[in-house]
């Protein structure tokens, strides 16, 4: 174009920076809008998951209308964000299209002027128009690619934020691997708080011997579960130390530590696969014979035999096709397969009926044999045979001893026992 007519080419090129400025301005606005879209989409998806996952509660309380309205408000917020995005994209495309058409218009208008003035031949004028159109086409293609940038960068930044987020629980620089633990546990002056200046545990001291069964009892919110959750480092203590076989847990690699600890919870989480796949989660390298042995030890054989596909029966989302007792037995089988030296039982039978509870308790007793076992319990009848019972109150560890010893103290444990078994 410069070889045809320099001044005409310069006048045509003047519009190109305007296109670049427009692209930058609109891209910033579209990136902001896309961030809003992803935020609204996250809320929308979470709302749908909660409504569908809790459909039983929704129906039980007859709150379908409320959920419809909540869905509508979430959908409306997402729709507004999408509308704003398409509005910005439309303005961007229209503005850039106008500027690119102006390039051709400038070339035609001023080219005609210079042709009339005799500075351009008809052939040069036609050639310049063709060159101008050739210039516009790659700009249009680049613009289309740039318009997709805001959406991509918004999603990439959200992903990058999650990937770059450092886990709160990390290995120390000199952390070691432990092949196997015996199970001696020592809590030394342990202080912990979920919120600053509001300690749940304050200067807690407790020694547990390998193979010992320790039951934690006390009112809700006193810190029973917290004491146990600190052992596998689900949370970091504020001060003090927790040692396992003489090793400070901060000096053991987190994965190595957690491989030595098994947790059976009241609210069992199961993956939407088969029974066998869920049991194998305890040891992904286990063979079929080991799985069958775990099923037998967990008293799950009778349940499996009644299912159409046995161990290969699909149990649905979160084990929806199984009863509470069946889920609990499956989680126990998973723990038999893991075979950890330290076991935490977090109110594992509190949500079951009496008959099922007895069957599960037998499996748990079998699972606890030869392991250091920490039991969190509300039903005192299930822990009378524990080696020691630790009474946890808002004042910390208030009492500890066997059932008979604590009953003779006539203290906090006896009050709990009398309240639970009062006629």
For each residue, the residues with C-beta under 8 A, 3 or more apart:
1: 4 5 8 9 12 128 131 132 135
2: 6 9
3:
4: 1 8 9 120 124 127 128 131
5: 1 8 9 111 114 119 120 124 128
6: 2 9 10
7: 10 11 114
8: 1 4 5 11 12 107 110 111 114 120 128
9: 1 2 4 5 6 12 13 128
10: 6 7 13 14
11: 7 8 14 106 110
12: 1 8 9 15 103 106 107 110 132 135
13: 9 10 16
14: 10 11 17 18
15: 12 18 19 99 102 103 106
16: 13 19 20 103 139
17: 14 20 21
18: 14 15 21 22 99
19: 15 16 22 23 96 99 100 139 143
20: 16 17 23 24
21: 17 18 24 25
22: 18 19 25 26 92 95 96 99
23: 19 20 26 27 92 96 143 146
24: 20 21 27 28
25: 21 22 28 29
26: 22 23 29 30 88 91 92 95
27: 23 24 30 31 92 146 147 149 150
28: 24 25 31 32
29: 25 26 32 33 88
30: 26 27 33 34 85 88 89 92 147 150 151
31: 27 28 34 35 149 150 153 154
32: 28 29 35 36
33: 29 30 36 37 81 84 85 88 150
34: 30 31 37 38 85 150 151 153 154 155
35: 31 32 38 39 154 157 158
36: 32 33 39 40 81 84
37: 33 34 40 41 78 81 82 85 154
38: 34 35 41 42 154 155 158
39: 35 36 42 43
40: 36 37 43 44 74 77 78 80 81
41: 37 38 44 45 78
42: 38 39 45 46
43: 39 40 46 47 74 77 78
44: 40 41 47 48 74 75 77 78
45: 41 42 48 49
46: 42 43 49 50
47: 43 44 50 51 70 71 74
48: 44 45 51 52 71 74
49: 45 46 52 53
50: 46 47 53 54
51: 47 48 54 55 58 67 70 71
52: 48 49 55
53: 49 50 317 318
54: 50 51 57 58
55: 51 52 58 59
56: 59 60
57: 54 60 61
58: 51 54 55 61 63 64 67
59: 55 56 62 64
60: 56 57
61: 57 58
62: 59
63: 58 66 67
64: 58 59 67 68
65: 68 69
66: 63 69 70
67: 51 58 63 64 70 71
68: 64 65 71 72
69: 65 66 72 73
70: 47 51 66 67 73 74
71: 47 48 51 67 68 74 75
72: 68 69 75 76
73: 69 70 76 77
74: 40 43 44 47 48 70 71 77 78
75: 44 71 72 78 79
76: 72 73 79 80
77: 40 43 44 73 74 80 81
78: 37 40 41 43 44 74 75 81 82
79: 75 76 82 83
80: 40 76 77 83 84
81: 33 36 37 40 77 78 84 85
82: 37 78 79 85 86
83: 79 80 86 87
84: 33 36 80 81 87 88
85: 30 33 34 37 81 82 88 89
86: 82 83 89 90
87: 83 84 90 91
88: 26 29 30 33 84 85 91 92
89: 30 85 86 92 93 147
90: 86 87 93 94
91: 26 87 88 94 95
92: 22 23 26 27 30 88 89 95 96 147
93: 89 90 96 97 143 147
94: 90 91 97 98
95: 22 26 91 92 98 99
96: 19 22 23 92 93 99 100 143
97: 93 94 100 101
98: 94 95 101 102
99: 15 18 19 22 95 96 102 103
100: 19 96 97 103 104 136 139 140 143
101: 97 98 104 105
102: 15 98 99 105 106
103: 12 15 16 99 100 106 107 132 135 136
104: 100 101 107 108 129 132 133 136
105: 101 102 108 109
106: 11 12 15 102 103 109 110 132
107: 8 12 103 104 110 111 128 129 132
108: 104 105 111 112 129
109: 105 106 112 113
110: 8 11 12 106 107 113 114
111: 5 8 107 108 114 115 120 125 128 129
112: 108 109 115 116 125
113: 109 110 116 117
114: 5 7 8 110 111 117 119 120 125
115: 111 112 118 119 120 121 122 124 125
116: 112 113
117: 113 114 120
118: 115
119: 5 114 115
120: 4 5 8 111 114 115 117 124 125 128
121: 115 124 125
122: 115 125 126
123: 126 127
124: 4 5 115 120 121 127 128
125: 111 112 114 115 120 121 122 128 129
126: 122 123 129 130
127: 4 123 124 130 131
128: 1 4 5 8 9 107 111 120 124 125 131 132
129: 104 107 108 111 125 126 132 133
130: 126 127 133 134
131: 1 4 127 128 134 135
132: 1 12 103 104 106 107 128 129 135 136
133: 104 129 130 136 137
134: 130 131 137
135: 1 12 103 131 132 138 139
136: 100 103 104 132 133 139 140
137: 133 134 140 141
138: 135 141 142
139: 16 19 100 135 136 142 143
140: 100 136 137 143 144
141: 137 138 144 145
142: 138 139 145 146
143: 19 23 93 96 100 139 140 146 147
144: 140 141 147 148
145: 141 142 148 149
146: 23 27 142 143 149
147: 27 30 89 92 93 143 144 150
148: 144 145 151 152
149: 27 31 145 146 152 153
150: 27 30 31 33 34 147 153 154
151: 30 34 148 154 155
152: 148 149 155 156
153: 31 34 149 150 156 157
154: 31 34 35 37 38 150 151 157 158
155: 34 38 151 152 158 159
156: 152 153 159 160
157: 35 153 154 160 161
158: 35 38 154 155 161 162
159: 155 156 162 163
160: 156 157 163 164
161: 157 158 164 165
162: 158 159 165
163: 159 160
164: 160 161
165: 161 162
166: 170
167: 170
168: 236
169: 233 234 235 236 254
170: 166 167 254
171: 175 253 254
172: 175 250 251
173:
174: 251
175: 171 172 250 251 252 253 254
176: 247 251 252 253 256
177: 252 253 256
178: 181 245 247 252 253 256 257 260
179:
180: 260 341
181: 178 244 245 260 341 342
182: 210 245 341
183: 208 209 210 211 212 244 245 341 342 371 372
184: 208 209 210 243 244 245 246 372
185: 206 207 208 231 242 243 244 342 372
186: 206 207 208 241 242 243 244
187: 190 204 205 206 207 227 230 240 242
188: 205 240 241 242 243
189: 203 204 205 239 240 241
190: 187 201 203 204 205 227 230 237 239 240 241 242
191: 199 201 202 203 204 237 238 239 240
192: 199 200 201 226 230 235 237 238
193: 196 197 198 199 200 201 238
194: 198 200 235
195: 198
196: 193
197: 193
198: 193 194 195
199: 191 192 193 202 238
200: 192 193 194 223 226
201: 190 191 192 193 204 223 226 227 230 396
202: 191 199 396
203: 189 190 191 240 396
204: 187 189 190 191 201 223 227 240 396 397
205: 187 188 189 190 397
206: 185 186 187 227 390 397 400
207: 185 186 187
208: 183 184 185 186 212 214 372 374
209: 183 184 212 372
210: 182 183 184 245 341 372
211: 183 370 371 372
212: 183 208 209 372 373 387 388
213: 368 372 373 375 385 386 387 388
214: 208 373 374 375 386 387 388 389 390
215: 375 376 377 383 386 388 389 390
216: 224 227 228 374 375 376 377 390 392
217: 224 377 378 380 383 389 390 391 392 413 416
218: 222 223 224 391 392 393 398 412 416
219: 222 393 394
220:
221: 394
222: 218 219 392 393 394
223: 200 201 204 218 226 227 392 396
224: 216 217 218 227 228 376 392
225: 228 229 346 376
226: 192 200 201 223 229 230 235
227: 187 190 201 204 206 216 223 224 230 231 374 392
228: 216 224 225 231 344 346 374 376
229: 225 226 232 234 235
230: 187 190 192 201 226 227 233 234 235 237 242
231: 185 227 228 242 244 249 261 342 344 374
232: 229 257 258 261 263 344
233: 169 230 236 249 250 254 257 258
234: 169 229 230
235: 169 192 194 226 229 230
236: 168 169 233
237: 190 191 192 230 240 241 242
238: 191 192 193 199
239: 189 190 191
240: 187 188 189 190 191 203 204 237
241: 186 188 189 190 237 248 249 250
242: 185 186 187 188 190 230 231 237 248 249
243: 184 185 186 188 246 247 248 249
244: 181 183 184 185 186 231 247 249 252 257 260 342
245: 178 181 182 183 184 210
246: 184 243
247: 176 178 243 244 251 252
248: 241 242 243 251 252
249: 231 233 241 242 243 244 252 257
250: 172 175 233 241
251: 172 174 175 176 247 248
252: 175 176 177 178 244 247 248 249 256 257
253: 171 175 176 177 178 256 257
254: 169 170 171 175 233 257 258
255: 258 259
256: 176 177 178 252 253 259 260
257: 178 232 233 244 249 252 253 254 260 261
258: 232 233 254 255 261
259: 255 256 340
260: 178 180 181 244 256 257 340 341 342
261: 231 232 257 258 340 342 343 344
262: 335 338 340 342 343 344
263: 232 343 344 346
264: 328 331 332 335 343 344 345 346 348 364 367
265: 268 269 331 346 347 348
266: 346 347 348 350 351
267:
268: 265 319 327 328 330 331
269: 265 318
270: 278 315 318 319 322 327 330 331
271: 277 278 281
272: 314 315 316 317 318
273: 277 278 314 315
274: 277 278 309 311 312 313 314 315
275: 278 279 304 307 310 311 312 313 315 330
276: 279 280 291 311 312
277: 271 273 274 280 281
278: 270 271 273 274 275 281 315 319 330 334
279: 275 276 282 291 294 295 311 330 333 334 337
280: 276 277 283 284 286 291 337
281: 271 277 278 284 334
282: 279 286 294 333 334 335 336 337 338
283: 280 286 290 337 338 339
284: 280 281
285:
286: 280 282 283 290 291 294 337
287: 290 291
288: 291 292
289: 292 293
290: 283 286 287 293 294 337
291: 276 279 280 286 287 288 294 295 311 337
292: 288 289 295 296
293: 289 290 296 297 336
294: 279 282 286 290 291 297 298 333 334 336 337
295: 279 291 292 298 300 301 304 311 333
296: 292 293 299 300 301
297: 293 294 333 336 363 366 367
298: 294 295 329 330 332 333 336 363 367
299: 296 302 329 359 362 363
300: 295 296 303 304 326 329 330 332 333
301: 295 296 304 305
302: 299 305 306
303: 300 306 307 326 329
304: 275 295 300 301 307 310 311 313
305: 301 302 310
306: 302 303
307: 275 303 304 310 313
308: 313
309: 274 312 313 314
310: 275 304 305 307 313
311: 274 275 276 279 291 295 304
312: 274 275 276 309
313: 274 275 304 307 308 309 310 321
314: 272 273 274 309 321
315: 270 272 273 274 275 278 319 320 321 322
316: 272 319 320 321
317: 53 272 320
318: 53 269 270 272
319: 268 270 278 315 316 322 326 327 330
320: 315 316 317
321: 313 314 315 316
322: 270 315 319 326 327 330
323: 326 327
324: 327 328 351 352 356
325: 328 329 352 353 356 359 360
326: 300 303 319 322 323 329 330
327: 268 270 319 322 323 324 330 331
328: 264 268 324 325 331 332 348 349 352 360
329: 298 299 300 303 325 326 332 333 359 360 363
330: 268 270 275 278 279 298 300 319 322 326 327 333 334
331: 264 265 268 270 327 328 334 335 348
332: 264 298 300 328 329 335 336 348 360 363 364 367
333: 279 282 294 295 297 298 300 329 330 336 337
334: 278 279 281 282 294 330 331 337 338
335: 262 264 282 331 332 338 339 340 343 367
336: 282 293 294 297 298 332 333 339 367
337: 279 280 282 283 286 290 291 294 333 334
338: 262 282 283 334 335
339: 283 335 336
340: 259 260 261 262 335 343 371
341: 180 181 182 183 210 260 371 372
342: 181 183 185 231 244 260 261 262 371 372 373 374
343: 261 262 263 264 335 340 367 368 371 372 373 374
344: 228 231 232 261 262 263 264 373 374 376
345: 264 348 364 368 373 374 375 376 377
346: 225 228 263 264 265 266 376
347: 265 266 350 351 376 377 378
348: 264 265 266 328 331 332 345 360 364
349: 328 352 357 360 361 364 379 382
350: 266 347 377 378 379
351: 266 324 347
352: 324 325 328 349 356 357 360
353: 325 356 357
354: 357 358
355: 358 359
356: 324 325 352 353 359 360
357: 349 352 353 354 360 361 379 382
358: 354 355 361 362
359: 299 325 329 355 356 362 363
360: 325 328 329 332 348 349 352 356 357 363 364
361: 349 357 358 364 365 382
362: 299 358 359 365 366
363: 297 298 299 329 332 359 360 366 367
364: 264 332 345 348 349 360 361 367 368
365: 361 362 368 369
366: 297 362 363 369
367: 264 297 298 332 335 336 343 363 364 371
368: 213 343 345 364 365 371 373
369: 365 366
370: 211
371: 183 211 340 341 342 343 367 368
372: 183 184 185 208 209 210 211 212 213 341 342 343
373: 212 213 214 342 343 344 345 368
374: 208 214 216 227 228 231 342 343 344 345
375: 213 214 215 216 345 382 383 386
376: 215 216 224 225 228 344 345 346 347
377: 215 216 217 345 347 350 380 382 383
378: 217 347 350
379: 349 350 357 382 383 420
380: 217 377 383 384 416 417 420 421
381: 384 421
382: 349 357 361 375 377 379
383: 215 217 375 377 379 380 386 389 403
384: 380 381 403
385: 213 403
386: 213 214 215 375 383 389 402 403
387: 212 213 214 402
388: 212 213 214 215 400 401 402
389: 214 215 217 383 386 399 400 401 402 403 406 413
390: 206 214 215 216 217 397 399 400
391: 217 218 397 398 399 400 406 411 412 413 416
392: 216 217 218 222 223 224 227 396 397 398
393: 218 219 222 396 398 412
394: 219 221 222
395: 398
396: 201 202 203 204 223 392 393
397: 204 205 206 390 391 392 400
398: 218 391 392 393 395 411 412
399: 389 390 391 406 409 411 412 413
400: 206 388 389 390 391 397 406
401: 388 389 405 406 409
402: 386 387 388 389 405 406
403: 383 384 385 386 389 406 407
404: 407 408
405: 401 402 408 409
406: 389 391 399 400 401 402 403 409 411 413 414
407: 403 404 410 413 414 417
408: 404 405
409: 399 401 405 406 413 414
410: 407 414
411: 391 398 399 406 414 415
412: 218 391 393 398 399 415 416
413: 217 389 391 399 406 407 409 416 417
414: 406 407 409 410 411 417 418
415: 411 412 418 419
416: 217 218 380 391 412 413 419 420
417: 380 407 413 414 420 421
418: 414 415 421 422
419: 415 416 422
420: 379 380 416 417
421: 380 381 417 418
422: 418 419
423:
